[in-house]
């Protein structure tokens, strides 16, 4: 019986100089406290006012919030899915956003599956700017929060190089970042495996999908979307 992996390997053997296939597993982080706050106030009020604060006296969502108890249970559900499929599907390349909610989701999702460490990649993060939930803590803080549990891409700097309080990243700019990540994956920077796991956020996931020629999707917190991607190499 031909499995998905053997079929992908077969496709990659047909014209390896021109065409390359990979299977992406795009995982959105579990619910974070900023998601609770947006639901509490509504998207318009959140975007216009509340997202620019660190909290409201009841909920703290910035900077770089943690998962809620529901978010932890969503990551546990993703773990159960991966554990049940681990005989057939094991990611060769694992990337994570540097934001806490994504890194925590990755740890809970892949705990105990012996797949190695994910690489923290700056450009896998959410749309940045204005919203305090999308400002990351410094590298030292990340390493203290997740000691020895991740590796970092070369050049990952101490302070957040992207987030600013007075300007939100545009959708075309997010897509430029997404294309850059895809170029690095298909270029073999993290190896040549067929299965790629990216644990990230709704905005950057949709930028990846659009860059792949796919439609926008509202992936729920904790959701995982598998996508087969065909890359045709330029002459």
C-alpha positions as CSV (number, residue, x, y, z in Angstrom):
1,X,0.0,0.0,0.0
2,X,1.3,3.4,-1.0
3,X,1.4,5.9,1.9
4,X,1.4,9.7,1.6
5,X,5.1,9.8,2.3
6,X,6.0,7.2,-0.3
7,X,3.9,9.1,-2.9
8,X,5.6,12.4,-2.1
9,X,9.0,10.7,-2.4
10,X,7.9,9.2,-5.7
11,X,6.8,12.6,-7.0
12,X,10.1,14.1,-5.9
13,X,12.0,11.5,-7.8
14,X,10.3,12.2,-11.2
15,X,12.0,15.6,-11.9
16,X,14.1,16.6,-8.9
17,X,15.8,19.4,-10.8
18,X,12.6,21.3,-11.5
19,X,9.9,20.2,-9.1
20,X,9.8,19.6,-5.4
21,X,6.9,18.5,-3.2
22,X,6.5,18.9,0.6
23,X,3.6,18.4,3.0
24,X,3.1,21.3,5.4
25,X,1.4,21.0,8.7
26,X,0.4,24.5,9.7
27,X,-0.5,24.7,13.4
28,X,-2.1,27.7,15.0
29,X,-1.2,28.3,18.7
30,X,-3.8,27.5,21.3
31,X,-6.0,30.2,22.8
32,X,-4.0,33.0,24.4
33,X,-5.1,35.7,26.8
34,X,-5.2,38.2,23.9
35,X,-7.8,36.0,22.2
36,X,-10.0,36.2,25.3
37,X,-9.7,40.0,25.4
38,X,-10.6,40.4,21.7
39,X,-13.7,38.2,22.3
40,X,-14.5,40.3,25.4
41,X,-14.4,43.7,23.6
42,X,-15.1,42.8,20.0
43,X,-12.7,43.0,17.1
44,X,-13.3,46.7,16.2
45,X,-12.8,47.9,19.8
46,X,-9.8,45.6,20.2
47,X,-8.1,46.9,17.1
48,X,-8.9,50.5,17.8
49,X,-8.0,50.7,21.5
50,X,-7.6,47.7,23.7
51,X,-4.9,45.9,21.6
52,X,-2.6,48.8,22.2
53,X,-2.6,48.3,26.0
54,X,-1.1,45.5,28.0
55,X,-4.3,44.6,29.9
56,X,-7.5,45.9,31.4
57,X,-7.0,45.2,35.1
58,X,-8.6,41.8,34.7
59,X,-6.7,40.2,31.8
60,X,-3.0,40.7,30.9
61,X,-2.3,40.2,27.2
62,X,0.8,42.1,26.5
63,X,3.6,41.8,25.8
64,X,3.8,38.2,24.5
65,X,1.0,36.5,26.4
66,X,0.8,32.9,27.6
67,X,-1.8,30.3,26.7
68,X,-5.0,30.1,28.7
69,X,-6.1,26.9,30.3
70,X,-8.3,26.3,27.2
71,X,-5.3,27.0,25.0
72,X,-3.3,24.4,26.9
73,X,-6.1,21.8,26.4
74,X,-6.2,22.7,22.7
75,X,-2.5,22.0,22.4
76,X,-3.1,18.7,24.3
77,X,-5.7,17.7,21.7
78,X,-3.2,18.4,18.9
79,X,-0.7,16.2,20.8
80,X,-3.2,13.4,20.9
81,X,-3.6,13.7,17.1
82,X,0.1,13.7,16.4
83,X,0.7,10.8,18.8
84,X,-2.0,8.7,17.1
85,X,-0.4,9.3,13.7
86,X,3.3,9.2,14.7
87,X,3.8,5.8,13.1
88,X,3.1,7.3,9.7
89,X,3.7,11.0,10.0
90,X,6.8,12.5,11.7
91,X,7.9,16.0,10.7
92,X,11.4,16.3,9.3
93,X,11.5,20.1,9.6
94,X,9.9,21.8,12.6
95,X,9.7,25.6,12.9
96,X,8.1,27.8,15.5
97,X,7.3,31.5,15.9
98,X,9.3,33.2,18.6
99,X,6.1,34.3,20.5
100,X,5.4,32.5,23.7
101,X,2.0,31.2,22.8
102,X,3.3,29.4,19.7
103,X,6.4,28.0,21.5
104,X,4.3,26.7,24.3
105,X,1.9,25.2,21.9
106,X,4.8,23.4,20.1
107,X,6.1,22.0,23.3
108,X,2.8,20.7,24.4
109,X,1.9,19.4,21.0
110,X,5.1,17.4,20.4
111,X,5.9,16.5,24.0
112,X,7.3,12.9,24.3
113,X,7.3,12.2,20.6
114,X,11.1,12.3,20.4
115,X,11.2,14.4,17.2
116,X,14.0,16.8,18.3
117,X,13.8,20.5,18.7
118,X,12.0,23.1,16.7
119,X,13.9,26.0,15.2
120,X,12.7,29.4,16.3
121,X,12.4,31.6,13.3
122,X,11.7,35.4,13.6
123,X,9.7,35.5,10.4
124,X,7.2,32.8,11.5
125,X,5.8,35.3,14.0
126,X,2.4,37.0,13.8
127,X,1.7,40.3,12.0
128,X,3.5,42.9,14.2
129,X,3.2,46.4,15.4
130,X,0.7,48.3,17.6
131,X,-0.9,45.2,19.2
132,X,1.2,44.6,22.4
133,X,0.4,40.8,22.2
134,X,2.5,40.6,19.1
135,X,5.7,42.1,20.7
136,X,8.1,39.4,21.7
137,X,10.2,39.3,24.8
138,X,14.0,39.4,24.4
139,X,16.0,36.4,23.5
140,X,17.4,36.0,27.0
141,X,13.8,36.0,28.3
142,X,12.8,33.3,25.8
143,X,15.8,31.1,26.7
144,X,14.9,31.5,30.4
145,X,11.3,30.7,29.7
146,X,12.2,27.6,27.5
147,X,15.6,26.5,28.7
148,X,17.3,24.3,26.2
149,X,14.0,23.3,24.6
150,X,14.5,25.1,21.2
151,X,17.2,26.0,18.8
152,X,17.4,29.5,17.2
153,X,18.0,30.4,13.6
154,X,21.3,32.0,12.9
155,X,21.2,35.7,13.6
156,X,18.3,35.7,16.0
157,X,18.9,38.9,17.9
158,X,18.4,39.8,21.6
159,X,15.8,42.5,21.2
160,X,12.6,42.4,19.1
161,X,13.8,44.0,15.8
162,X,10.3,44.3,14.2
163,X,7.6,45.5,16.6
164,X,6.8,49.2,16.9
165,X,4.0,50.8,18.8
166,X,2.7,53.1,16.1
167,X,2.5,51.1,12.9
168,X,0.9,47.8,12.0
169,X,2.5,45.5,9.4
170,X,0.6,45.4,6.2
171,X,-0.7,42.3,4.5
172,X,1.7,42.6,1.6
173,X,4.5,42.9,4.0
174,X,3.4,39.8,5.9
175,X,3.4,37.9,2.6
176,X,6.9,39.0,1.8
177,X,8.0,37.4,5.1
178,X,6.0,34.2,4.3
179,X,7.6,33.9,0.9
180,X,11.0,34.2,2.5
181,X,10.2,31.4,4.9
182,X,9.0,29.2,2.0
183,X,12.2,30.0,0.0
184,X,14.3,28.9,2.9
185,X,12.4,25.6,3.4
186,X,12.4,24.7,-0.3
187,X,16.1,25.8,-0.5
188,X,17.0,23.2,2.0
189,X,18.2,25.4,4.9
190,X,16.7,23.1,7.5
191,X,17.2,19.8,5.6
192,X,15.4,18.1,2.7
193,X,12.7,16.2,4.4
194,X,9.2,15.9,3.0
195,X,7.2,16.8,6.1
196,X,7.3,20.3,7.5
197,X,5.6,21.5,10.7
198,X,5.2,25.2,11.4
199,X,3.6,26.3,14.7
200,X,2.6,29.9,14.4
201,X,-0.4,32.3,14.1
202,X,-3.5,33.0,12.0
203,X,-2.0,36.0,10.1
204,X,1.2,34.4,9.1
205,X,-0.5,31.1,8.3
206,X,-2.8,32.8,5.9
207,X,0.1,34.7,4.3
208,X,1.8,31.3,3.8
209,X,-1.4,29.9,2.2
210,X,-1.8,32.9,-0.1
211,X,1.9,32.5,-1.1
212,X,1.2,28.9,-1.9
213,X,-1.7,29.8,-4.1
214,X,-4.3,28.7,-1.6
215,X,-7.4,30.5,-0.2
216,X,-7.6,32.3,3.1
217,X,-8.9,30.1,6.0
218,X,-10.0,30.9,9.5
219,X,-8.0,28.3,11.4
220,X,-9.2,28.0,15.0
221,X,-6.8,28.3,17.9
222,X,-5.1,24.9,18.3
223,X,-6.0,23.9,14.8
224,X,-3.7,22.1,12.4
225,X,-4.0,22.3,8.6
226,X,-2.1,19.9,6.3
227,X,-1.2,21.2,2.9
228,X,0.6,19.5,0.0
229,X,2.7,22.1,-1.8
230,X,4.4,21.8,-5.2
231,X,7.3,24.0,-5.8
232,X,8.5,24.6,-9.4
233,X,12.0,25.8,-9.5
234,X,12.9,28.8,-11.6
235,X,15.2,28.4,-14.6
